Structures are given as C-alpha cells and as structure tokens.
C-alpha cells in the first residue's frame, strides 16, 4: 500500500520534508495530496528540501502530478496528487 501525506497551506515545510525523506528511505513510493495553491506551494518546497536530504544518500526522487476528485465537507473538490518515486 502506498503511504499518503496530506499537505495544507499551513503545513510546516521542514516537517513535511522530513516525513517525505523518512518514507522514501524505507519505501519506493508515496503520494502527497494537496488542495489549493497554498498547499501545493508548501508541498513543492518540501519536496525540494527532501530531495536535498536524500541525494547525499544516493536516493533520487521524481514526481508525477495528477488530479484527484475528493469530498471535503460534502463538497466535491479537485486535489492535486503528487506521486513520488525513487528513480
């Protein structure tokens, strides 16, 4: 099962980067879910930082974005799903 991380616009970028790094050291992939521009911004910054954490260990990551329909408080929203995989 692919582990999922949900990122909000208020998420701590360093904490998210650490979580991504820890998961990618143990697994081959994960999903990062965002809704809105602010949360996508935080997720991309966290991925850039996580890449810096992982590269010295010989782990390269790549990201594939896609759309995902989700329900939030009974309303359908479009989320952006970032699939992170080891290269």
C-alpha positions as CSV (number, residue, x, y, z in Angstrom):
1,X,0.0,0.0,0.0
2,X,1.3,3.4,-0.9
3,X,1.6,5.8,2.0
4,X,-0.1,9.1,1.7
5,X,0.7,12.5,3.1
6,X,-1.8,15.4,3.1
7,X,-0.3,18.9,2.9
8,X,-2.1,22.1,3.9
9,X,-1.2,25.7,3.3
10,X,-0.3,25.9,7.0
11,X,1.9,22.8,7.0
12,X,5.5,23.2,8.3
13,X,7.7,22.7,5.2
14,X,10.6,21.2,7.1
15,X,8.4,18.7,8.9
16,X,6.8,17.6,5.7
17,X,10.3,17.3,4.0
18,X,11.5,15.2,6.9
19,X,8.4,12.9,6.6
20,X,8.9,12.5,2.9
21,X,12.6,11.7,3.4
22,X,11.9,9.1,6.1
23,X,9.3,7.4,4.0
24,X,11.4,7.4,0.8
25,X,14.3,5.8,2.7
26,X,12.0,2.9,3.6
27,X,9.7,2.6,0.6
28,X,9.9,3.0,-3.2
29,X,7.0,5.5,-3.5
30,X,4.4,7.7,-1.7
31,X,1.6,10.1,-2.5
32,X,1.3,13.7,-1.5
33,X,-2.2,15.2,-1.7
34,X,-2.9,19.0,-1.9
35,X,-6.0,21.1,-2.3
36,X,-5.4,24.7,-3.3
37,X,-2.4,26.8,-4.4
38,X,-1.0,27.4,-0.9
39,X,-0.8,23.7,-0.1
40,X,0.7,22.9,-3.4
41,X,3.3,25.5,-2.8
42,X,4.2,24.0,0.6
43,X,4.3,20.5,-0.9
44,X,6.7,21.5,-3.7
45,X,9.0,23.3,-1.3
46,X,9.0,20.3,1.0
47,X,9.8,18.0,-2.0
48,X,12.8,20.2,-3.0
49,X,14.1,20.1,0.6
50,X,13.5,16.4,0.8
51,X,15.5,15.9,-2.4
52,X,18.4,17.7,-0.8
53,X,18.2,15.4,2.3
54,X,18.0,12.2,0.1
55,X,20.5,12.9,-2.7
56,X,23.7,12.6,-0.5
57,X,22.4,9.1,0.5
58,X,22.2,8.1,-3.2
59,X,18.4,8.3,-3.4
60,X,17.0,10.3,-6.3
61,X,13.3,11.1,-6.4
62,X,11.0,12.1,-9.2
63,X,7.4,13.5,-9.0
64,X,4.4,12.8,-11.3
65,X,1.5,15.2,-10.8
66,X,-2.2,14.3,-11.5
67,X,-5.7,15.3,-10.5
68,X,-7.9,13.5,-8.0
69,X,-11.5,14.2,-7.1
70,X,-12.2,14.2,-3.3
71,X,-15.0,15.1,-0.9
72,X,-14.5,17.8,1.7
73,X,-17.4,18.6,4.0
74,X,-19.8,17.1,1.5
75,X,-18.5,19.2,-1.4
76,X,-16.5,17.7,-4.3
77,X,-13.1,19.3,-4.8
78,X,-10.2,18.7,-7.2
79,X,-7.0,17.9,-5.5
80,X,-3.5,17.6,-6.9
81,X,-1.9,14.3,-6.2
82,X,1.9,14.2,-6.4
83,X,3.3,10.6,-6.8
84,X,6.8,10.5,-5.5
85,X,9.0,7.6,-6.6
86,X,12.6,6.6,-6.4
87,X,14.4,7.0,-9.7
